[in-house]
Structure formats: structure tokens, C-alpha cells
Amino acid sequence: MKKMIAALVTCAIGASLLAGSCFAEEAEIKTVEDGVLTVATSPDFAPYEFYAIAEDGTPVMAGFDIALAGYIADYLGLELSIIPVDFDGVLTELGTGHVDLGIAGLSPDPARENIMDFSDIYYQGGQALVSVADKADTITSFDDINSSEFTIGAQTGSIQLDLANEFTPDANIVSLPKVTDIVSELLGDKEYAAFIEMDVAKCYQKIHPELEIIMEVPYDQHGSAIGVNKGNEALLAGVNEAIAAAIEDGSMSQFIADANELATGEKYEGLLDENGEIAVEEETETEAVE
């Protein structure tokens, strides 16, 4: 797992400033650090969360999950601290109580309820089976790739990995820590297909037109929720109130629109290296992969 980098995110998230501290719940909200809302996320999941390049050339955390985190913190009158980790690290940080929230396009899977409480749904998404153009015509159903001769990718610890095991149990299933890893494997012909969240797949398809969304993957728990530190009822109530406010005042729609525009534009960066510097990916120039 990449070394965690604590990053205080300022309120340059635009509309989140408009929320103000207006949480009506009388119960005092307790957080792992007084006065701070600590959030774990996995910034390889555009347009949910990713790195972008600011006007001064420095990398900043972006995406509609990050904007929503800023809105919630401001709504609750707390300072925001974002901790970037791999996706399975988000689950670990929540399970050990090291963070207050996990915001990473989390599906409210009942199997996760032993380590976190779930907020209300804040975004409706779906699941996709993805491949590349020269393989797309060979896949008409899951049966076409459900054998050991096919390597199928999915993110470690994710719902997509569960779906891979459900729909292609006989394939050579490979789990990788980041969606960008999976995209690179697809483009580099190391995977035949992959299970990726639908809007994330659409976002990376705009960046890499050779990607093909083959089909929507059936899944009962559509939508994303925020993982909340288990048993923190006051925080859960505050988060739900903030989500409702962001949806009602139009902020959430704006966050989504802004994130989709940024994630497919020239300011998109994707990831940082282990030193927190802008990642220079040599393969991008030579093989058009991330």
C-alpha cells in the first residue's frame, strides 16, 4: 500500500463554502481528531476522486467525492483532512477507526456493515464490463470470457472484484490496487477484460478511446454511500443532513459536472508517485497507457 500522505484540503472547492456550518443536530459530533473531519479516499477513481493540476502547477485532490467531503466538513464546522490510500486501505482505515469517513465511491454492500455505517446514497452509478476495441466483438456474454485462458481485472477489495468472481469464476482473475493499474493492463494487452464502475469506465474511455464498455453488469446495490466510523450516530446524522443539503441546493449536481469536465481535460493528472510528486509515466508516451 502506498504510504499515506495526510493532506489538508482547503475550501477552494468552490460551492462547499456556501454550505456554512449549519448542522442542526444537537448531539455533539466526536471525530478522531478534535475539530477535524478525517477522510480516507483512493484517488485513482476519476471522476469520483483523482489528482488534477492547479493553476500554479501543483497537484491537488479533485473529483466530486472530494468536493462533497469539503461541503460536509464546512457544513459541520470542521476542518477537512484527506488521507489518500489504496482502495482496500479505505476499508482498513475505517475498520480500525483511524478515520471518520471513507469517501471513495463506496457501494453500501451489507458485507461491509461490520466495519462501517453507511450514509444515505449520494450518487447513483452502475457497474461495467470493459475491454478494448479489438476484443470487444468477441465478448457477447460473461460465458465468452469465463475460462482460465482469459485474464480478468478488478480493483482489490472492491465490489467489482466480487462481481468478477460471481460472473467469471473460472477466469484468471487478477486484482490490482488502483483502477489506473487495471486500465494500463487492458491497454497493454495484459488483461482481456475488467470489471469497473460504470461512470469511472466512461471517464477513462474519454481519456483512452480504445477502451470499450461491453455491457452493464447486474448488481443490486447501485449507488454510492459514505462509510462512517462505526457507531458514531451523531456524525452519521450530520453527514446525512449535509448530503441532503448538497443535493437540494444543487451543489452535488455542480460537483459532478465540474469533476467530469476536469477529469477528461488537460488539467487531469491521475496519480502521484510514492514521493508525492507528479507521476511521470513513461508508458503514456510510448504505449498510450497510464
Phi, psi and chi 1 to 4 in degrees:
 res  aa     phi    psi   chi1   chi2   chi3   chi4
   1 MET       -  135.7 -176.9 -172.5  -58.4      -
   2 LYS   -60.1  142.6  179.5 -176.2  -72.3 -172.7
   3 LYS   -56.9  132.1 -179.1  179.7  179.8 -178.4
   4 MET   -69.7  137.7  -66.9 -174.9  -60.4      -
   5 ILE  -120.5  110.7  -53.9  169.4      -      -
   6 ALA   -72.7  127.5      -      -      -      -
   7 ALA  -131.6  114.4      -      -      -      -
   8 LEU   -75.6  121.2  -69.0  178.0      -      -
   9 VAL   -98.6  122.0  178.3      -      -      -
  10 THR   -78.4  173.4   66.2      -      -      -
  11 CYS   -87.5   41.3  -71.5      -      -      -
  12 ALA   -85.2   22.8      -      -      -      -
  13 ILE   -90.9   12.2  -58.1  174.4      -      -
  14 GLY    76.3 -110.2      -      -      -      -
  15 ALA   -64.5  -18.8      -      -      -      -
  16 SER   -60.6  -25.7   65.3      -      -      -
  17 LEU   -65.1  -27.0  -74.4  170.8      -      -
  18 LEU   -71.8  -18.8  -58.0  176.8      -      -
  19 ALA   -64.8  -43.9      -      -      -      -
  20 GLY    71.5  168.4      -      -      -      -
  21 SER   -86.9  101.3  179.4      -      -      -
  22 CYS  -138.7   25.3   50.5      -      -      -
  23 PHE   -67.5  125.0  179.3   45.9      -      -
  24 ALA   -89.1  -10.9      -      -      -      -
  25 GLU   -65.4  130.2  178.9   62.8   47.9      -
  26 GLU   -75.6  -28.5  -66.2 -178.6   -1.5      -
  27 ALA   -64.1  137.4      -      -      -      -
  28 GLU   -71.5  132.5 -179.8 -177.7   -0.4      -
  29 ILE   -87.4  125.4  -68.8  179.0      -      -
  30 LYS  -104.3  134.5  -65.5 -177.8  178.9  179.3
  31 THR  -123.9  166.1   55.2      -      -      -
  32 VAL   -64.3  -25.9  -65.5      -      -      -
  33 GLU  -130.7  125.5 -178.5 -179.8  -10.6      -
  34 ASP   -53.9  130.1  -70.9  -16.4      -      -
  35 GLY    77.3    3.2      -      -      -      -
  36 VAL  -127.2  136.1  177.8      -      -      -
  37 LEU   -99.6  109.9 -175.0   68.4      -      -
  38 THR   -96.5  122.6  -54.3      -      -      -
  39 VAL  -124.2  127.7  177.7      -      -      -
  40 ALA   -94.4  138.7      -      -      -      -
  41 THR  -148.3  166.3 -167.5      -      -      -
  42 SER  -122.1   97.0  178.5      -      -      -
  43 PRO   -79.2   50.2   30.3  -35.5      -      -
  44 ASP  -130.2   28.7   58.8  -69.7      -      -
  45 PHE  -132.7   53.4 -152.8   60.1      -      -
  46 ALA   -62.0  138.2      -      -      -      -
  47 PRO   -92.1    8.1   34.9  -36.4      -      -
  48 TYR   -66.4  -56.9  -71.9   74.0      -      -
  49 GLU  -151.9  136.3   48.2  -93.0  -24.9      -
  50 PHE  -167.2  175.7   55.1   96.0      -      -
  51 TYR   -98.7  139.9  -75.6  104.5      -      -
  52 ALA  -128.2  168.2      -      -      -      -
  53 ILE  -101.5  121.8  -57.3  -58.0      -      -
  54 ALA   -74.4  172.0      -      -      -      -
  55 GLU   -59.6  -29.6  -67.3  -59.4  -36.6      -
  56 ASP   -86.8    5.7   62.7    0.0      -      -
  57 GLY    87.9    1.1      -      -      -      -
  58 THR   -91.4  149.8   60.3      -      -      -
  59 PRO   -77.0  137.7   26.6  -31.9      -      -
  60 VAL  -132.5  152.2  -65.6      -      -      -
  61 MET   -72.2  135.7 -155.9   87.0   70.9      -
  62 ALA  -139.7  175.9      -      -      -      -
  63 GLY   116.3  159.9      -      -      -      -
  64 PHE   -72.6  -24.2   62.4   76.6      -      -
  65 ASP   -65.7  -39.4  -86.5   -2.0      -      -
  66 ILE   -68.5  -41.8  -56.3  -56.3      -      -
  67 ALA   -62.9  -41.2      -      -      -      -
  68 LEU   -65.5  -39.0  179.0   59.4      -      -
  69 ALA   -59.2  -42.2      -      -      -      -
  70 GLY   -64.4  -40.1      -      -      -      -
  71 TYR   -62.3  -45.4 -173.9  105.0      -      -
  72 ILE   -63.7  -45.9  -67.5  169.7      -      -
  73 ALA   -59.6  -45.7      -      -      -      -
  74 ASP   -64.8  -40.6 -164.2   62.8      -      -
  75 TYR   -59.8  -37.8 -168.7   93.3      -      -
  76 LEU   -90.8   -1.4  -59.5  178.4      -      -
  77 GLY    72.5   34.2      -      -      -      -
  78 LEU  -120.2  154.1  -61.3  169.1      -      -
  79 GLU   -79.5  146.3 -175.7  178.7   18.8      -
  80 LEU  -102.3  131.6  177.8   62.3      -      -
  81 SER  -126.0  120.3  176.8      -      -      -
  82 ILE  -100.8  130.7  -61.7  -74.7      -      -
  83 ILE  -115.1  109.0  -61.2  178.3      -      -
  84 PRO   -81.9  128.5   26.9  -29.3      -      -
  85 VAL  -141.9  170.6  -67.6      -      -      -
  86 ASP   -65.6  161.5  -70.1  -18.4      -      -
  87 PHE   -57.9  -43.7 -179.4   78.2      -      -
  88 ASP   -65.4  -23.3   56.3  -21.5      -      -
  89 GLY   -68.4  -30.8      -      -      -      -
  90 VAL   -60.5  -44.5  174.8      -      -      -
  91 LEU   -65.3  -41.0  -53.2 -177.0      -      -
  92 THR   -64.7  -45.7  -60.0      -      -      -
  93 GLU   -62.1  -38.1  -67.0  -61.7  -65.7      -
  94 LEU   -69.2  -44.5  -85.6  170.3      -      -
  95 GLY   -62.2  -32.7      -      -      -      -
  96 THR   -91.3   -3.2   55.7      -      -      -
  97 GLY    74.6   21.2      -      -      -      -
  98 HIS   -82.0  -15.9  -69.4  161.6      -      -
  99 VAL  -131.6  161.8  -62.0      -      -      -
 100 ASP   -84.3  -40.7  -58.4  -59.0      -      -
 101 LEU  -135.4  152.9  -55.3  178.4      -      -
 102 GLY  -118.9  116.9      -      -      -      -
 103 ILE  -122.8  101.7  -52.9 -177.7      -      -
 104 ALA  -156.8   44.4      -      -      -      -
 105 GLY    60.6   35.6      -      -      -      -
 106 LEU   -69.2  130.9  -74.6  168.1      -      -
 107 SER   -83.7  137.4  175.2      -      -      -
 108 PRO   -76.2   61.0   29.7  -35.4      -      -
 109 ASP   -69.8  125.5 -177.6    1.0      -      -
 110 PRO   -55.5  -25.8  -26.8   35.7      -      -
 111 ALA   -66.4  -16.6      -      -      -      -
 112 ARG   -95.4   -3.3  -65.5  171.3  173.9  166.2
 113 GLU   -68.3  -14.2  -69.9  178.0  -15.5      -
 114 ASN   -77.8  -14.4   62.9  -40.0      -      -
 115 ILE  -117.9   -7.1   60.7  171.4      -      -
 116 MET  -158.4  158.2   69.1 -175.7   78.0      -
 117 ASP   -97.9  152.7  -67.8  -36.4      -      -
 118 PHE  -108.0  137.4  -72.1  113.4      -      -
 119 SER   -74.7  178.5   73.9      -      -      -
 120 ASP   -64.7  157.7  -64.4  -24.8      -      -
 121 ILE   -65.3  131.9  -63.0  -66.4      -      -
 122 TYR  -112.3  -11.5   65.7   88.5      -      -
 123 TYR  -155.1  134.6 -177.6   72.2      -      -
 124 GLN   -96.9  122.2  -71.0  -71.4  -12.1      -
 125 GLY  -130.6 -166.0      -      -      -      -
 126 GLY  -151.1 -170.5      -      -      -      -
 127 GLN  -126.6  147.2  -53.1  -61.3  -30.9      -
 128 ALA  -135.3  151.2      -      -      -      -
 129 LEU  -100.9  126.1 -179.2   69.7      -      -
 130 VAL  -122.9  142.8 -179.3      -      -      -
 131 SER  -143.3 -156.6 -171.8      -      -      -
 132 VAL  -119.8  164.1  -69.8      -      -      -
 133 ALA   -55.5  -41.6      -      -      -      -
 134 ASP   -76.5   -5.5   62.2   -7.0      -      -
 135 LYS  -112.5  -13.6  -63.7 -179.2  174.8   64.5
 136 ALA   -56.5  -41.2      -      -      -      -
 137 ASP   -69.8  -14.8  -69.2  -17.6      -      -
 138 THR   -87.8   -6.3   68.7      -      -      -
 139 ILE  -114.9  107.2  -53.2  172.9      -      -
 140 THR  -111.6  -14.7   59.3      -      -      -
 141 SER  -159.0  169.7   71.3      -      -      -
 142 PHE   -62.9  -29.3  -64.5  117.7      -      -
 143 ASP   -61.4  -28.9  -70.4  -20.6      -      -
 144 ASP   -66.9  -20.6  -67.0  -26.2      -      -
 145 ILE  -122.2   12.4   53.1  173.6      -      -
 146 ASN   -93.0   61.4 -171.9   28.3      -      -
 147 SER  -152.1  162.7   72.4      -      -      -
 148 SER   -66.1  -13.8   59.0      -      -      -
 149 GLU   -75.6  -11.4   65.8 -177.8  -72.0      -
 150 PHE  -109.0  129.4  -63.2  101.5      -      -
 151 THR   -95.4  123.5  -61.5      -      -      -
 152 ILE  -118.3  131.1  -52.1  -61.2      -      -
 153 GLY  -102.5  154.2      -      -      -      -
 154 ALA  -163.6  156.6      -      -      -      -
 155 GLN   -77.5  137.6 -170.8  174.4   33.5      -
 156 THR   -58.6  131.0  -55.4      -      -      -
 157 GLY    78.7    3.6      -      -      -      -
 158 SER   -96.6  165.4   70.1      -      -      -
 159 ILE   -61.1  -34.5  -67.1  -59.4      -      -
 160 GLN   -62.4  -33.0  -68.2   76.9   38.3      -
 161 LEU   -67.3  -39.5 -177.9   56.7      -      -
 162 ASP   -61.1  -41.7  -66.8  -21.2      -      -
 163 LEU   -67.3  -37.5  -66.6  172.8      -      -
 164 ALA   -60.3  -43.8      -      -      -      -
 165 ASN   -69.6  -27.0  -75.9  -54.5      -      -
 166 GLU   -78.1  -45.7  176.8 -179.2   -7.4      -
 167 PHE   -96.4  -20.3  -70.1  104.7      -      -
 168 THR  -134.8   56.1   56.1      -      -      -
 169 PRO   -63.9  -24.2   26.0  -36.1      -      -
 170 ASP   -93.6   -2.2  -62.9  -33.6      -      -
 171 ALA   -79.5  168.4      -      -      -      -
 172 ASN   -84.3   92.7  175.6   29.8      -      -
 173 ILE   -87.5  125.4  -61.8  171.7      -      -
 174 VAL  -117.7  123.9  175.5      -      -      -
 175 SER  -100.7  135.6   67.6      -      -      -
 176 LEU  -126.4  151.5  -63.1  169.9      -      -
 177 PRO   -71.1  -25.4   22.9  -33.2      -      -
 178 LYS  -129.2  145.9  -60.1  177.9  178.7   65.2
 179 VAL   -63.5  -34.5  173.6      -      -      -
 180 THR   -61.6  -32.9   44.8      -      -      -
 181 ASP   -62.8  -43.0  -63.7  -24.1      -      -
 182 ILE   -64.7  -44.5  -64.2  167.1      -      -
 183 VAL   -60.5  -42.8  170.9      -      -      -
 184 SER   -60.7  -41.4  -67.3      -      -      -
 185 GLU   -65.0  -40.5  -64.2  -82.7  -86.4      -
 186 LEU   -62.8  -48.2  -77.1  170.1      -      -
 187 LEU   -69.6  -27.0  -62.9  174.1      -      -
 188 GLY   -90.1    9.4      -      -      -      -
 189 ASP    64.4   26.6 -157.3   29.6      -      -
 190 LYS   -95.5  -14.7  -65.5  179.0 -178.9  178.6
 191 GLU  -129.4  148.0  -67.9  176.4   -1.8      -
 192 TYR   -86.8  -36.0 -156.5   89.3      -      -
 193 ALA  -157.5  170.9      -      -      -      -
 194 ALA  -153.3  152.9      -      -      -      -
 195 PHE   -97.5  121.1  -70.6   79.0      -      -
 196 ILE  -139.3  146.5  -59.1  175.2      -      -
 197 GLU   -56.2  140.9 -162.0  -85.4  -16.7      -
 198 MET   -58.8  -50.5  179.0   64.8   78.2      -
 199 ASP   -70.7  -30.1  -72.5  -50.5      -      -
 200 VAL   -66.5  -42.7  174.8      -      -      -
 201 ALA   -60.9  -41.9      -      -      -      -
 202 LYS   -64.5  -38.1  -70.9  178.2  180.0  177.8
 203 CYS   -64.7  -48.5 -175.7      -      -      -
 204 TYR   -69.7  -25.1  -75.2  108.1      -      -
 205 GLN   -66.8  -34.8 -174.7 -178.1   41.6      -
 206 LYS   -67.6  -34.7  -69.7  179.0 -179.3  177.7
 207 ILE   -75.7  -37.9  -60.0  169.0      -      -
 208 HIS  -125.5   88.0  -57.1  -73.6      -      -
 209 PRO   -58.7  -17.4  -24.0   34.7      -      -
 210 GLU   -72.7  -13.9   56.2  -91.8   51.3      -
 211 LEU   -71.2  144.7  -68.2  176.4      -      -
 212 GLU  -128.3  130.6  -68.3  -79.9  -10.6      -
 213 ILE   -85.9  113.5  -63.8  174.6      -      -
 214 ILE   -78.7  -46.7  -54.4  -58.8      -      -
 215 MET  -165.2  160.9   66.9 -178.0   79.3      -
 216 GLU   -80.0  140.4 -176.7  172.9    1.1      -
 217 VAL   -98.7  125.6  179.1      -      -      -
 218 PRO   -59.8  135.6  -20.9   32.9      -      -
 219 TYR  -160.3  133.0 -178.7   57.0      -      -
 220 ASP   -78.7  -24.8  -66.8  -25.2      -      -
 221 GLN  -103.6   50.5  -58.9  -67.8  -31.3      -
 222 HIS   -60.0  144.4  -78.4  -45.1      -      -
 223 GLY   108.9  156.9      -      -      -      -
 224 SER  -113.8  141.3  -63.4      -      -      -
 225 ALA  -128.7  164.5      -      -      -      -
 226 ILE   -94.4  133.6  -66.7  171.7      -      -
 227 GLY   -82.1  128.4      -      -      -      -
 228 VAL  -116.4  139.5 -178.6      -      -      -
 229 ASN   -44.2  123.3 -160.5  -39.1      -      -
 230 LYS   -55.0  127.8 -172.0   72.8  177.1  175.4
 231 GLY    85.2   -1.2      -      -      -      -
 232 ASN   -88.3   81.1 -166.4  -25.7      -      -
 233 GLU   -66.0  -38.1  -64.6 -178.7    2.7      -
 234 ALA   -64.9  -41.6      -      -      -      -
 235 LEU   -65.8  -42.4  178.6   58.1      -      -
 236 LEU   -59.0  -44.2  177.8   61.0      -      -
 237 ALA   -63.2  -41.7      -      -      -      -
 238 GLY   -64.8  -41.4      -      -      -      -
 239 VAL   -62.9  -44.3  166.9      -      -      -
 240 ASN   -63.9  -39.0  -78.2  -24.9      -      -
 241 GLU   -65.3  -40.2 -170.9  172.6  -49.8      -
 242 ALA   -66.4  -41.0      -      -      -      -
 243 ILE   -59.9  -46.7  -71.5  171.9      -      -
 244 ALA   -60.2  -40.4      -      -      -      -
 245 ALA   -66.7  -41.6      -      -      -      -
 246 ALA   -64.8  -36.4      -      -      -      -
 247 ILE   -71.6  -44.3  -67.0  172.2      -      -
 248 GLU   -66.7  -40.3 -176.7  176.0   -1.7      -
 249 ASP   -87.1    3.2   67.8   18.4      -      -
 250 GLY    87.2   -2.2      -      -      -      -
 251 SER   -62.9  -41.2  -67.2      -      -      -
 252 MET   -62.8  -41.7 -167.6   65.0 -148.2      -
 253 SER   -61.5  -39.2  -66.2      -      -      -
 254 GLN   -69.0  -39.8 -170.6   62.0   53.1      -
 255 PHE   -57.7  -44.0  -64.7  156.8      -      -
 256 ILE   -66.1  -45.1  -66.7  167.0      -      -
 257 ALA   -61.9  -45.6      -      -      -      -
 258 ASP   -63.1  -42.5  -69.1  -14.4      -      -
 259 ALA   -65.1  -41.9      -      -      -      -
 260 ASN   -65.4  -37.7  -83.7  -73.0      -      -
 261 GLU   -67.9  -44.5 -179.2  178.5   -1.8      -
 262 LEU   -68.8  -38.2 -174.6   60.2      -      -
 263 ALA   -68.9  -18.8      -      -      -      -
 264 THR  -115.3   13.4   56.2      -      -      -
 265 GLY  -107.7 -174.0      -      -      -      -
 266 GLU   -72.0  -14.3   62.1 -179.7   11.4      -
 267 LYS   -86.8   -4.4  -66.8  -63.1 -175.7 -178.7
 268 TYR   -68.1  133.3  171.5   78.4      -      -
 269 GLU  -115.7  -43.0  177.3   57.2   35.9      -
 270 GLY   101.1  -76.5      -      -      -      -
 271 LEU  -141.8  161.1  -68.4  171.4      -      -
 272 LEU  -108.5  161.5  -57.5 -175.3      -      -
 273 ASP   -83.3 -176.7   63.8   21.2      -      -
 274 GLU   -66.5  -14.3   63.9  -86.5   10.3      -
 275 ASN   -97.4    5.4  -61.6  -46.4      -      -
 276 GLY    78.5   14.1      -      -      -      -
 277 GLU   -96.9  162.1  -56.9  -66.6  -25.6      -
 278 ILE   -60.2  125.7  -63.5  173.4      -      -
 279 ALA   -71.2  129.6      -      -      -      -
 280 VAL  -104.0  110.7  177.3      -      -      -
 281 GLU  -106.5  101.6  -59.2  179.4    7.7      -
 282 GLU   -60.6  -30.9  -63.3  178.6   -2.8      -
 283 GLU   -64.0  -26.3  -70.5  179.8  -44.4      -
 284 THR   -59.5  -38.6  -56.4      -      -      -
 285 GLU   -77.1  -34.2  -60.9  179.7   -2.8      -
 286 THR   -96.3  -31.0   59.3      -      -      -
 287 GLU  -127.3    3.7  -61.6  179.2   85.9      -
 288 ALA    58.9   36.9      -      -      -      -
 289 VAL  -122.0  161.9  -61.2      -      -      -
 290 GLU   -82.5      -  -68.6 -173.3   13.4      -
